[in-house]
Amino acid sequence: MAGNVYEWCADWYDEGYYTNSSYKNPKGPESSPKSRRVLRGGSWDYFTSYTVRSRLVSARYGSDPSDNSNTFGFRCVSNVETHSIY
């Protein structure tokens, strides 16, 4: 799914946060100095200078939550309850 659209995340954006954060499921900083949220992944249509980086699933950017673009999206996730059939 990488390269489809940048995905909005609930985490606040801080450029240096992930260099010192927990490796497993980092929660993001408590706030962002510029009120930006994380956009992860990459987009099919973005600036040439970001082309290689944009293709990485691990790529992270920050943007104001009121920004919109046809290159921004989100992914719905849910826990699934499982039942044994035996």
C-alpha positions as YAML, in Angstrom:
chain: A
units: angstrom
residues:
- id: 1
  name: MET
  ca: [0.00, 0.00, 0.00]
- id: 2
  name: ALA
  ca: [3.01, 2.29, 0.12]
- id: 3
  name: GLY
  ca: [2.90, 5.11, -2.38]
- id: 4
  name: ASN
  ca: [-0.87, 5.35, -2.60]
- id: 5
  name: VAL
  ca: [-1.52, 8.37, -0.35]
- id: 6
  name: TYR
  ca: [0.08, 9.84, 2.77]
- id: 7
  name: GLU
  ca: [-1.85, 8.50, 5.74]
- id: 8
  name: TRP
  ca: [-3.00, 10.79, 8.55]
- id: 9
  name: CYS
  ca: [-2.07, 9.53, 12.03]
- id: 10
  name: ALA
  ca: [-3.33, 10.62, 15.44]
- id: 11
  name: ASP
  ca: [0.24, 11.33, 16.61]
- id: 12
  name: TRP
  ca: [1.41, 14.90, 16.97]
- id: 13
  name: TYR
  ca: [4.44, 15.63, 14.78]
- id: 14
  name: ASP
  ca: [7.87, 16.46, 16.20]
- id: 15
  name: GLU
  ca: [10.73, 16.10, 13.73]
- id: 16
  name: GLY
  ca: [13.15, 14.59, 16.27]
- id: 17
  name: TYR
  ca: [10.71, 12.42, 18.23]
- id: 18
  name: TYR
  ca: [11.25, 9.09, 16.51]
- id: 19
  name: THR
  ca: [15.05, 9.19, 16.92]
- id: 20
  name: ASN
  ca: [14.59, 8.83, 20.71]
- id: 21
  name: SER
  ca: [11.23, 7.06, 21.01]
- id: 22
  name: SER
  ca: [10.22, 3.54, 21.91]
- id: 23
  name: TYR
  ca: [10.91, 1.09, 19.08]
- id: 24
  name: LYS
  ca: [7.60, -0.72, 19.54]
- id: 25
  name: ASN
  ca: [4.41, 1.31, 19.07]
- id: 26
  name: PRO
  ca: [5.69, 4.82, 19.80]
- id: 27
  name: LYS
  ca: [2.81, 7.03, 20.89]
- id: 28
  name: GLY
  ca: [4.17, 10.32, 19.60]
- id: 29
  name: PRO
  ca: [4.82, 13.48, 21.61]
- id: 30
  name: GLU
  ca: [2.18, 14.99, 23.91]
- id: 31
  name: SER
  ca: [1.85, 17.99, 21.60]
- id: 32
  name: SER
  ca: [3.43, 19.65, 18.58]
- id: 33
  name: PRO
  ca: [5.03, 23.10, 18.68]
- id: 34
  name: LYS
  ca: [3.41, 23.93, 15.34]
- id: 35
  name: SER
  ca: [0.15, 21.97, 15.83]
- id: 36
  name: ARG
  ca: [1.04, 19.46, 13.15]
- id: 37
  name: ARG
  ca: [-0.08, 15.82, 12.92]
- id: 38
  name: VAL
  ca: [1.90, 12.96, 11.42]
- id: 39
  name: LEU
  ca: [1.48, 11.91, 7.80]
- id: 40
  name: ARG
  ca: [3.12, 8.55, 7.09]
- id: 41
  name: GLY
  ca: [4.12, 6.70, 3.97]
- id: 42
  name: GLY
  ca: [4.18, 8.20, 0.54]
- id: 43
  name: SER
  ca: [2.02, 9.47, -2.25]
- id: 44
  name: TRP
  ca: [1.68, 8.71, -5.93]
- id: 45
  name: ASP
  ca: [2.00, 12.43, -6.76]
- id: 46
  name: TYR
  ca: [4.47, 14.47, -4.77]
- id: 47
  name: PHE
  ca: [7.49, 16.71, -5.19]
- id: 48
  name: THR
  ca: [10.34, 15.23, -7.23]
- id: 49
  name: SER
  ca: [12.89, 15.92, -4.48]
- id: 50
  name: TYR
  ca: [10.90, 13.68, -2.13]
- id: 51
  name: THR
  ca: [10.25, 10.89, -4.64]
- id: 52
  name: VAL
  ca: [12.59, 8.28, -3.15]
- id: 53
  name: ARG
  ca: [11.78, 9.12, 0.46]
- id: 54
  name: SER
  ca: [8.06, 9.22, -0.31]
- id: 55
  name: ARG
  ca: [8.11, 5.58, -1.35]
- id: 56
  name: LEU
  ca: [9.22, 4.46, 2.11]
- id: 57
  name: VAL
  ca: [6.54, 3.17, 4.45]
- id: 58
  name: SER
  ca: [8.60, 4.62, 7.30]
- id: 59
  name: ALA
  ca: [8.58, 8.17, 5.86]
- id: 60
  name: ARG
  ca: [6.98, 10.68, 8.23]
- id: 61
  name: TYR
  ca: [5.98, 14.25, 7.62]
- id: 62
  name: GLY
  ca: [4.02, 16.81, 9.60]
- id: 63
  name: SER
  ca: [1.08, 18.87, 8.43]
- id: 64
  name: ASP
  ca: [-1.62, 21.04, 9.92]
- id: 65
  name: PRO
  ca: [-4.78, 18.95, 10.52]
- id: 66
  name: SER
  ca: [-6.81, 21.41, 8.45]
- id: 67
  name: ASP
  ca: [-4.65, 20.80, 5.35]
- id: 68
  name: ASN
  ca: [-6.19, 18.72, 2.60]
- id: 69
  name: SER
  ca: [-4.94, 17.21, -0.61]
- id: 70
  name: ASN
  ca: [-5.79, 14.43, -3.02]
- id: 71
  name: THR
  ca: [-2.51, 12.88, -1.83]
- id: 72
  name: PHE
  ca: [-3.69, 12.65, 1.83]
- id: 73
  name: GLY
  ca: [-5.86, 9.84, 3.15]
- id: 74
  name: PHE
  ca: [-6.41, 7.63, 6.17]
- id: 75
  name: ARG
  ca: [-6.70, 3.95, 6.97]
- id: 76
  name: CYS
  ca: [-9.54, 2.51, 9.03]
- id: 77
  name: VAL
  ca: [-8.43, -0.05, 11.60]
- id: 78
  name: SER
  ca: [-10.30, -2.13, 14.09]
- id: 79
  name: ASN
  ca: [-9.60, -4.94, 16.51]
- id: 80
  name: VAL
  ca: [-11.21, -8.16, 15.39]
- id: 81
  name: GLU
  ca: [-12.74, -10.50, 17.91]
- id: 82
  name: THR
  ca: [-11.88, -14.10, 17.16]
- id: 83
  name: HIS
  ca: [-13.84, -17.19, 18.14]
- id: 84
  name: SER
  ca: [-12.65, -20.75, 18.21]
- id: 85
  name: ILE
  ca: [-14.75, -23.13, 16.13]
- id: 86
  name: TYR
  ca: [-13.56, -26.13, 18.17]
...
